Amino acid sequence: METKGLAFKEGTITNTSELQQVVENLAVDVDIFYSPTDNDVASAMPIFQQVANQHNLPIFPGASTMVEAGGTGTVGLDYYDLGVQAGEMAVRILKGESVADNPPELVEKVTKILNQDQVEALGIEVPADLESEIEYVTTQEQ
């Protein structure tokens, strides 16, 4: 990442009660937050969102469900589409294809998702040439 002029700072949690403190500590030193798909972080997204918004920082999580829970946006997998792809693999096997002939697959479809509430709250301007590629969601109450 350094070759691209980017630096990162890591924070870790062992349970959801630690998230607020970790995010507050990182917020003074970062320009954005990235979180891979993580169940503890996902279940505490409202807290993450609240602290990030206080510092006017976007959150880019790894899963669309985390965007719906308060993240800013992602280019990632959509669990529905992943389920469809997995179902298609299962059907092939149930129709007699061997498991060996059905190796693991990469996700065929990624989704570009932005949380409209967060885009507005953070004053993010989306380039016009990207508008047609983006699916907008709003924050879902948890």
C-alpha positions as a LaTeX table, in Angstrom:
\begin{tabular}{lrrr}
\hline
Residue & $x$ (\AA) & $y$ (\AA) & $z$ (\AA) \\
\hline
Met1 & 0.00 & 0.00 & 0.00 \\
Glu2 & 2.91 & 2.32 & 0.61 \\
Thr3 & 3.76 & 2.19 & $-3.11$ \\
Lys4 & 0.35 & 3.77 & $-3.79$ \\
Gly5 & 0.99 & 6.51 & $-1.24$ \\
Leu6 & $-1.37$ & 4.97 & 1.27 \\
Ala7 & $-0.68$ & 4.14 & 4.87 \\
Phe8 & $-2.87$ & 2.24 & 7.29 \\
Lys9 & $-3.34$ & 1.93 & 10.98 \\
Glu10 & $-4.88$ & $-1.18$ & 12.49 \\
Gly11 & $-7.26$ & $-1.58$ & 15.35 \\
Thr12 & $-8.52$ & $-4.83$ & 16.76 \\
Ile13 & $-11.37$ & $-5.83$ & 19.00 \\
Thr14 & $-12.17$ & $-9.08$ & 20.75 \\
Asn15 & $-15.81$ & $-8.20$ & 21.38 \\
Thr16 & $-18.31$ & $-5.50$ & 20.46 \\
Ser17 & $-17.89$ & $-3.57$ & 23.71 \\
Glu18 & $-14.38$ & $-2.59$ & 22.62 \\
Leu19 & $-15.37$ & $-1.13$ & 19.24 \\
Gln20 & $-16.25$ & 2.40 & 20.35 \\
Gln21 & $-12.91$ & 2.98 & 22.11 \\
Val22 & $-10.89$ & 1.52 & 19.23 \\
Val23 & $-12.75$ & 3.64 & 16.64 \\
Glu24 & $-12.36$ & 6.79 & 18.75 \\
Asn25 & $-8.62$ & 6.17 & 19.09 \\
Leu26 & $-8.18$ & 5.57 & 15.35 \\
Ala27 & $-10.38$ & 8.48 & 14.25 \\
Val28 & $-7.77$ & 11.09 & 15.14 \\
Asp29 & $-5.19$ & 9.49 & 12.82 \\
Val30 & $-7.12$ & 8.23 & 9.77 \\
Asp31 & $-8.95$ & 9.65 & 6.75 \\
Ile32 & $-11.32$ & 6.70 & 6.26 \\
Phe33 & $-12.25$ & 3.44 & 7.94 \\
Tyr34 & $-12.14$ & 0.05 & 6.25 \\
Ser35 & $-13.53$ & $-3.01$ & 7.94 \\
Pro36 & $-13.48$ & $-6.49$ & 6.44 \\
Thr37 & $-16.54$ & $-8.59$ & 7.01 \\
Asp38 & $-16.55$ & $-9.27$ & 10.75 \\
Asn39 & $-19.49$ & $-10.36$ & 12.86 \\
Asp40 & $-18.48$ & $-8.31$ & 15.92 \\
Val41 & $-18.05$ & $-5.13$ & 13.89 \\
Ala42 & $-21.22$ & $-5.83$ & 11.90 \\
Ser43 & $-23.31$ & $-6.18$ & 15.03 \\
Ala44 & $-21.96$ & $-2.87$ & 16.36 \\
Met45 & $-22.25$ & $-0.81$ & 13.16 \\
Pro46 & $-24.54$ & 1.82 & 14.74 \\
Ile47 & $-21.81$ & 2.62 & 17.29 \\
Phe48 & $-19.14$ & 2.58 & 14.58 \\
Gln49 & $-21.28$ & 4.90 & 12.43 \\
Gln50 & $-21.92$ & 7.30 & 15.30 \\
Val51 & $-18.23$ & 7.75 & 16.14 \\
Ala52 & $-17.17$ & 7.94 & 12.48 \\
Asn53 & $-19.82$ & 10.59 & 11.78 \\
Gln54 & $-18.62$ & 12.68 & 14.74 \\
His55 & $-15.23$ & 12.80 & 13.01 \\
Asn56 & $-16.74$ & 13.17 & 9.49 \\
Leu57 & $-15.10$ & 9.93 & 8.36 \\
Pro58 & $-16.56$ & 7.36 & 5.95 \\
Ile59 & $-16.66$ & 3.63 & 6.70 \\
Phe60 & $-16.03$ & 1.19 & 3.86 \\
Pro61 & $-16.97$ & $-2.31$ & 5.07 \\
Gly62 & $-16.56$ & $-5.56$ & 3.19 \\
Ala63 & $-20.23$ & $-6.52$ & 3.02 \\
Ser64 & $-23.38$ & $-4.87$ & 1.73 \\
Thr65 & $-25.23$ & $-5.72$ & 4.93 \\
Met66 & $-22.74$ & $-3.58$ & 6.85 \\
Val67 & $-23.49$ & $-0.67$ & 4.51 \\
Glu68 & $-27.20$ & $-1.08$ & 5.23 \\
Ala69 & $-26.34$ & $-1.03$ & 8.95 \\
Gly70 & $-24.51$ & 2.32 & 8.70 \\
Gly71 & $-21.40$ & 1.96 & 6.59 \\
Thr72 & $-20.76$ & 4.41 & 3.79 \\
Gly73 & $-20.24$ & 2.09 & 0.85 \\
Thr74 & $-18.64$ & $-1.00$ & $-0.54$ \\
Val75 & $-17.69$ & $-2.77$ & $-3.70$ \\
Gly76 & $-18.27$ & $-6.27$ & $-2.58$ \\
Leu77 & $-20.33$ & $-9.34$ & $-2.63$ \\
Asp78 & $-24.02$ & $-9.36$ & $-2.18$ \\
Tyr79 & $-25.12$ & $-12.32$ & $-0.06$ \\
Tyr80 & $-28.25$ & $-12.84$ & $-2.14$ \\
Asp81 & $-26.22$ & $-13.11$ & $-5.35$ \\
Leu82 & $-23.71$ & $-15.36$ & $-3.59$ \\
Gly83 & $-26.59$ & $-17.61$ & $-2.49$ \\
Val84 & $-27.91$ & $-17.82$ & $-6.06$ \\
Gln85 & $-24.45$ & $-18.78$ & $-7.33$ \\
Ala86 & $-24.05$ & $-21.41$ & $-4.60$ \\
Gly87 & $-27.54$ & $-22.74$ & $-5.37$ \\
Glu88 & $-26.64$ & $-23.13$ & $-9.04$ \\
Met89 & $-23.59$ & $-25.14$ & $-8.03$ \\
Ala90 & $-25.75$ & $-27.34$ & $-5.78$ \\
Val91 & $-28.26$ & $-27.96$ & $-8.57$ \\
Arg92 & $-25.48$ & $-29.13$ & $-10.91$ \\
Ile93 & $-24.26$ & $-31.58$ & $-8.28$ \\
Leu94 & $-27.79$ & $-32.80$ & $-7.48$ \\
Lys95 & $-28.33$ & $-33.41$ & $-11.21$ \\
Gly96 & $-25.37$ & $-35.77$ & $-11.27$ \\
Glu97 & $-22.25$ & $-33.70$ & $-11.91$ \\
Ser98 & $-19.44$ & $-34.78$ & $-9.65$ \\
Val99 & $-18.18$ & $-32.52$ & $-6.92$ \\
Ala100 & $-14.73$ & $-32.77$ & $-8.52$ \\
Asp101 & $-16.16$ & $-31.17$ & $-11.67$ \\
Asn102 & $-17.45$ & $-28.24$ & $-9.60$ \\
Pro103 & $-14.38$ & $-26.55$ & $-8.14$ \\
Pro104 & $-14.71$ & $-23.51$ & $-5.88$ \\
Glu105 & $-15.79$ & $-20.45$ & $-7.80$ \\
Leu106 & $-15.04$ & $-16.80$ & $-7.47$ \\
Val107 & $-17.97$ & $-14.52$ & $-6.82$ \\
Glu108 & $-19.36$ & $-13.73$ & $-10.24$ \\
Lys109 & $-21.05$ & $-10.47$ & $-9.36$ \\
Val110 & $-19.94$ & $-7.63$ & $-7.17$ \\
Thr111 & $-22.16$ & $-4.79$ & $-6.18$ \\
Lys112 & $-21.28$ & $-1.12$ & $-5.78$ \\
Ile113 & $-23.39$ & 0.12 & $-2.92$ \\
Leu114 & $-23.58$ & 3.49 & $-1.21$ \\
Asn115 & $-25.62$ & 4.36 & 1.84 \\
Gln116 & $-27.59$ & 7.44 & 0.81 \\
Asp117 & $-27.93$ & 8.62 & 4.42 \\
Gln118 & $-24.17$ & 8.48 & 4.92 \\
Val119 & $-23.36$ & 10.08 & 1.56 \\
Glu120 & $-25.57$ & 13.03 & 2.55 \\
Ala121 & $-24.33$ & 13.20 & 6.16 \\
Leu122 & $-20.69$ & 13.24 & 5.06 \\
Gly123 & $-21.21$ & 15.56 & 2.09 \\
Ile124 & $-19.79$ & 13.07 & $-0.40$ \\
Glu125 & $-20.21$ & 13.98 & $-4.07$ \\
Val126 & $-20.60$ & 10.96 & $-6.32$ \\
Pro127 & $-19.13$ & 11.50 & $-9.80$ \\
Ala128 & $-21.87$ & 11.55 & $-12.44$ \\
Asp129 & $-20.15$ & 8.84 & $-14.50$ \\
Leu130 & $-20.50$ & 6.39 & $-11.58$ \\
Glu131 & $-24.17$ & 7.06 & $-10.78$ \\
Ser132 & $-25.50$ & 4.35 & $-13.11$ \\
Glu133 & $-23.26$ & 1.70 & $-11.48$ \\
Ile134 & $-24.30$ & 2.35 & $-7.90$ \\
Glu135 & $-27.11$ & 0.84 & $-5.87$ \\
Tyr136 & $-28.24$ & 3.15 & $-3.07$ \\
Val137 & $-29.52$ & 1.90 & 0.27 \\
Thr138 & $-30.50$ & 3.66 & 3.45 \\
Thr139 & $-29.54$ & 2.85 & 7.01 \\
Gln140 & $-31.73$ & 0.11 & 8.44 \\
Glu141 & $-32.73$ & 0.39 & 12.11 \\
Gln142 & $-31.29$ & $-2.42$ & 14.20 \\
\hline
\end{tabular}
